[in-house]
Amino acid sequence: MNNQDQSLIFEISTPGRIGFSLPEMDVEAVSIEDILPAEYIREEAAELPEVSELDIMRHYTALSHRNHGVDSGFYPLGSCTMKYNPKINENVARINGFAHIHPYQDEAVVQGALELMYDLQEHLIEITGMDQVTLQPAAGAHGEWTGLMMIRAFHEANGDSARTKVIVPDSAHGTNPASATVAGFETVTVKSNEYGLVDLEDLKRVVGPDTAALMLTNPNTLGLFEENILEMAEIIHSAGGKLYYDGANLNAVLSKARPGDMGFDVVHLNLHKTFTGPHGGGGPGSGPVGVKSELIRFLPKPLVAEKDGTFFLDYDRPESIGRVKPYYGNFGINVRAYTYIRSMGPDGLKAVTENAVINANYMMRRLAPFYDLPFDRHCKHEFVLSGKRQKKLGVRTLDIAKRLLDFGYHPPTIYFPLNVEECMMIEPTETESKETLDAFIEAMIQIAKEAEETPEIVQEAPHTTVIKRLDETLAARKPVLRYQA
Ligand SMILES: *Cc1c(COP(=O)(O)O)cnc(C)c1O
């Protein structure tokens, strides 16, 4: 790194320096006063850095090197499936006919794009075991809300307006209770048992004539497969409720088991996780929702449909819950997911699952002597450890996460799920080599040793990053938005 890498863009600003060159204007100049009402015009010029094109290039390149990303290093963020995003996906998404079409183009001239969407729907129907799929929702949480709105519409269509409650296990992803609340339901929590699975007795206790649905992740956020899923489906269905599958992370069951076959009525997928859409930083996502036949009529409109070899947007859906997103979903992410599914093929997708599960179990077993393993069972695509032992030595899980930064790793998800003390939730994904897994394991083992021998090294970490330990609350509540001279 040179000196400039450490500077703020404002510090390298030189008055009068510009980073662009425009041709001489060949139209009449228009003054800002002619375009904007006076109250919207600033009195003083904005304080902007003045730098050359090369300066700005180096500035952003330097910043990008300070970031963690899947392309720069191992990223074991549990429940986020930070796997490699194959670059062929990007090439395909950039094909002119995909990248530069407009949502208002005539259907006759975008048949290829519509066919891709239709085909993707068909693939997702096959993968999930559902009867129909919408590609509209823009993220996982958006898919949850869309699915719950359909469940709501279903109950209302049956005159069943007393179903006001959605049951959510205590190990559920935080978006589940949030989506249920936004969809107008009351959330009821069901406990996990000592094996980390939904407690069936507790489920029987909370289910009733007011149950609209059970929202479930399987494998759950502890990385464990809900073995009693058929019995749970029976409990919910016989009470008149619907079964919702949070399929954000399908890595553990892809091509092996299908939510539709387990008895689920609605499922959402995160194409930006399992199906290699790039994510993180709040970029566009895609959260398609699949439903069983009795819910098809409530799907958002339009739905991509086909008749006699012609593809079209079907708006003729009188019972639809309506549109949930402008236009037709995040098309670019859907193109990437489609490319991934087609380039992997059925055998490739099966191998994804097998390797994701093997990698997670390998890592879990190798780390188990050094950290507490709250649920000593085979895991699926991810697992949780507890930093309880280290906490007794004065080293918290937050410290362990910070120390990992010194080794160049993005930390795992920490303090989630909430039902495990000092939780670390690790998801290696299938795209990492054994050497990468081993190097991370060695780092974790060294940190466990440091916690015993030199705890202050861990407590004061990170030592090698540009910014040292942050006050997390202050950093979130009062971010530095602007450089102050
Ligand atoms: C990521 C995730 C979600 C939310 O997905 P977003 O696209 O971030 O809205 C929901 N459930 C689970 C289990 C997840 O891992």
The ligand as an ORCA input file, in Angstrom:
! r2SCAN-3c Opt
* xyz 0 1
  C     -30.988    -14.741      4.188
  C     -32.140    -15.392      4.780
  C     -33.407    -14.781      4.719
  C     -33.645    -13.383      4.188
  O     -33.262    -13.202      2.859
  P     -33.023    -11.718      2.297
  O     -32.788    -11.901      0.837
  O     -31.828    -11.190      3.035
  O     -34.233    -10.909      2.574
  C     -34.475    -15.483      5.237
  N     -34.326    -16.680      5.806
  C     -33.118    -17.291      5.899
  C     -33.023    -18.646      6.539
  C     -31.979    -16.664      5.389
  O     -30.804    -17.253      5.492
*
